[in-house]
Amino acid sequence: METPKNPPKNRNVFYVGLLSFFGGISQDTFSPILPIYYTTILGFDKAFVGIAEGLVTASSYLFAVIAGLFSDKFKKQKPIIFIGYFFSMVSRPLLALFTSSASVLGLRFMDGTGKGLKDPPKDVLIAGSAGEATRGKSFGIARMLDTLGSVAGPLLLFGLLYVLKGSASLYHLILLFSAVPLIVTLLVLVFKVKETPKQNQADIDQKTILATSAPLSRSFYLFLGIVILFTFGNSSDAFLILRAQSLGVTLLEVPLVIALFNFIYAMFAVPLGSLSDRIGRISTILIGWSAYALVYLGFAFASRAYMIWPLYAFYGIYYAANLGVAKAFLADIVSPDHRGRAFGIYGTAVGLATLPASFFAGFLWDKFGPQYPFCFGAIIAALASILLWLFSRQLKTAALQTAKIGV
């Protein structure tokens, strides 16, 4: 009599992913042109780009911990998600109207706040709608839908650029349009997404020896520390767009490059999420970090515009093997009642590391040249990968010791 519960839970994963689908359309309708808008229309320098976009990530993760704590305390995710998407819906079109440096930073902070508020509750809903054996796949499905939105977004942007080319209000009209998909997102949230009942969240697999009843385990903090190190070399993707532009990729080509990247990301999100269910989360993350290091080296030494296309495509492997899989790993090692807190703290720590990473990347670019931020990112990724591999060895040793004690 319990089997009928499975289809609704699976549908919930789909609808949560659908939120991200329309949110991704909004995000990637305007974000590919945003660094160009900053530098060519508003006249800001590269360091400001790093600060503004780093602030988005930092504020998103700063408010993620608040959303996570509220999610755990009140056992309600939908109201928090609604507020998050509403903030983004308001702040994005206002970039077309308020153009001073202070107002731009304020609006980007508001957008980042919205992202931070919505992400941990969505992750809690996904984790509560999947068991450990399929959790990587479920997060992969959500990431796939999110990323398909990020395929549609750049293609839609390409159409808008083509139709509006020559218009003095080109950038402003695109920024205003970015609010439309978020209206659809809010409708899906209100009418389709269901709260996950508390009893359905208590699905932790007793064979997962890392998960404990404690709020957050030592393994959580060790993993978090390694990810923070990796993040110090992971600046805003705005620098990838600027690098592409510096090599001759045109404004009209930028959304197509982003669409290709997101297409690869979407196509590999579920396979790599499922792979993490079979070979382990950390092994899959290491695949992603290796791809990241190779891509950043490629961006550092690329000399022709055509090189950007395969590099951006391969960059999708990093995203597919990392973002959803890392969250699945967190859900594995944290008890269900504390997942919101874990997702929030994880996001906050990573976000705070992103702000100096983006600022330092802008500094390296302005001071030494465009190759240097990418070389730095590749070196940090290699170092973090070594530490993550050592961490995985420690986990295996702990698992063997626990098995012997059990025997």
URCORRA-V66759 format. One record per helix or strand of 2 or more residues. SS is the DSSP state (H for helix, E for strand). FROM is the first residue (numbers start at 1). TO is the last residue. Records with the same first field share a line. If there is no record, write none. Layout:
SS=FROM-TO / FROM-TO
This chain:
H=4-41 / 46-74 / 78-94 / 101-128 / 132-164 / 170-177 / 180-191 / 198-201 / 218-232 / 238-246 / 251-279 / 281-301 / 307-333 / 336-368 / 370-406
